[in-house]
């Protein structure tokens, strides 16, 4: 598979792993252990594409790959014609109970198969252009500006009829956007699109053109989400996959904010299941304490009941179609397979040297050294293991004389460890570096 991967995608994958983050693209190239979920996810996406809704939860301890799973699901969804957006919940930046903020982050992170950035503005442009094309196909000439504009306006009203029923402001701003376009008033058009995105501080003079006041509030954001789904449908998309990542952060906020956040999550799940958001697939991610502990889902009984799942027995037989699924910690064999795939994806001008010096045995020694210093908790190790693997590959690529079996030692800086990794290593975040030995023979040269 790696033979047909573009050099750009290879570089993007390696660059992300080099700094310890999940790549935005190409996850399917080294996803290991997710095969058991493929059919269930694809079936759920198909149901959503036909006008349904889905609210699903994925749980897992730190290091099990919840964000990786989310990115993998997004990739599959975009291939099927969905738009996707991953919103990281944060007690300060993106509180879950502020729907207007969640909506804004959703729009900012919106992606389609065609556009990885600026997707919302591109979709609005595509939608308006499609209206003009349909009017032209109906026999109206754009040379007659008045008649043509009236024809597009009438069609626009027809297309917005459903949106107007539930969120008249969304429809009103789209009308004003088109009118600004006809006047070639690009500043007003862009300002109104920004307001549709939920951006604050749009000039009052711009909003006045559409007869609107103030900024988007929580109730308005819920309606705008329905408007977005309609625009996606009318531009040929099958729906929207919205990932709310790290929802467990709401356990750390004040009691009143936590209750409001849980209530918002419950309301969203109920609205999805009642058909208020046709074409919407919501995935939330969280740790087991969020789903099972006293400060999480259990405080919202209706939500807890909806997300109830049986995780007893052998994990290989857990139901992938359940409303809540569990990711299992990395095993050593799974981590080694990922390491081998990353080595084979690494863009290099000296592939023979890379394969010889970073062979499977070297990858295993590296994996066992990292996990050993983390209390043999393999599930905690993948992020640091992949960072060190990229570091080794970089040095083999850069220096002809470099042999990791002789010259490489792993230095885990306490400052780079996450709290979970530091706890596994049994160190304080403030202590000096931890040196790991690969056991590779005499070390030569200077700094490695």
NORSULDA-V200587 format. One record per pair of residues at least 6 apart in sequence whose C-alpha atoms are under 6 Angstrom apart, sorted by sequence separation. I is the first residue (numbers start at 1). J is the second residue. If there is no record, write none. Layout:
# NORSULDA-V200587
i,j
I,J
I,J
This chain:
# NORSULDA-V200587
i,j
142,148
290,296
291,297
298,304
371,377
396,402
16,23
164,171
297,304
371,378
111,119
250,258
110,119
180,189
13,23
74,84
371,381
160,171
177,189
415,429
200,215
309,324
414,429
307,323
307,324
188,206
198,216
367,385
87,106
414,433
132,152
413,433
85,106
412,433
412,434
411,434
85,109
411,435
85,110
410,435
84,110
410,436
84,111
83,111
409,437
83,112
176,210
406,440
78,113
405,440
406,441
406,442
407,443
173,210
266,303
406,443
407,444
248,286
243,282
245,284
246,285
247,286
239,279
240,280
241,281
242,282
243,283
244,284
245,285
246,286
408,448
239,280
241,282
243,284
248,290
251,295
27,72
330,379
375,424
329,379
374,424
375,425
226,277
374,425
373,425
167,223
163,227
107,197
104,197
104,198
127,235
100,217
100,218
99,218
100,221
82,237
81,237
82,238
84,240
86,242
87,243
88,244
89,245
81,238
82,239
83,240
84,241
85,242
86,243
87,244
88,245
89,246
82,240
84,242
89,247
97,260
97,261
96,261
97,264
49,238
49,239
55,269
53,272
53,278
52,278
53,279
57,283
59,285
61,287
51,278
52,279
53,280
54,281
55,282
56,283
57,284
58,285
59,286
60,287
51,279
53,281
57,285
59,287
59,288
49,279
48,279
64,329
58,324
60,326
56,323
57,324
58,325
59,326
60,327
56,324
58,326
40,321
37,320
30,338
30,341
63,379
63,380
2,345
20,383
20,387
18,387
17,387
18,390
